[in-house]
Amino acid sequence: SYSVPRESKDALTDALTQFIILNNRPFETVNGEGFTNLINIVLTIGCGLLD
């Protein structure tokens, strides 16, 4: 199993916080099944580009 480094988790948290603040979005925007699906697709595409 793959463990995400703490620095990466912190960077993602900071980026999501900036997104919410700069775009005046509710915190619910980055919560739920739809957002999880979006992130999974983005990560799958990103990993595919590394191959």
C-alpha positions as CSV (number, residue, x, y, z in Angstrom):
1,S,0.0,0.0,0.0
2,Y,1.1,3.5,-0.7
3,S,1.5,6.1,2.0
4,V,1.1,9.8,1.1
5,P,3.9,11.9,2.7
6,R,2.8,14.5,5.2
7,E,4.2,17.4,3.1
8,S,1.9,16.3,0.2
9,K,-1.1,16.1,2.4
10,D,-0.4,19.6,3.8
11,A,0.1,21.0,0.3
12,L,-3.2,19.6,-0.8
13,T,-5.0,21.0,2.3
14,D,-3.4,24.4,1.6
15,A,-4.5,24.3,-2.1
16,L,-8.0,23.3,-1.2
17,T,-8.2,26.1,1.4
18,Q,-7.0,28.7,-1.1
19,F,-9.5,27.4,-3.7
20,I,-12.4,27.8,-1.2
21,I,-11.3,31.2,-0.1
22,L,-10.3,32.7,-3.4
23,N,-13.4,31.4,-5.2
24,N,-15.8,32.2,-2.3
25,R,-17.0,28.6,-2.2
26,P,-18.6,26.7,0.7
27,F,-16.5,24.0,2.4
28,E,-19.1,21.5,1.1
29,T,-17.6,22.0,-2.3
30,V,-14.6,19.7,-1.4
31,N,-16.7,17.2,0.4
32,G,-18.9,14.3,-0.8
33,E,-19.0,11.6,-3.4
34,G,-18.8,13.9,-6.4
35,F,-15.7,15.6,-5.3
36,T,-14.1,12.2,-4.3
37,N,-14.9,10.9,-7.8
38,L,-13.4,14.0,-9.4
39,I,-10.1,13.7,-7.5
40,N,-9.9,9.9,-8.2
41,I,-10.2,10.7,-12.0
42,V,-7.6,13.5,-11.8
43,L,-5.2,11.2,-9.9
44,T,-5.8,8.3,-12.4
45,I,-5.0,10.6,-15.3
46,G,-2.0,12.1,-13.6
47,C,-0.6,8.6,-12.8
48,G,-1.1,7.6,-16.4
49,L,0.9,10.5,-17.6
50,L,3.9,9.3,-15.5
51,D,4.0,5.9,-17.2
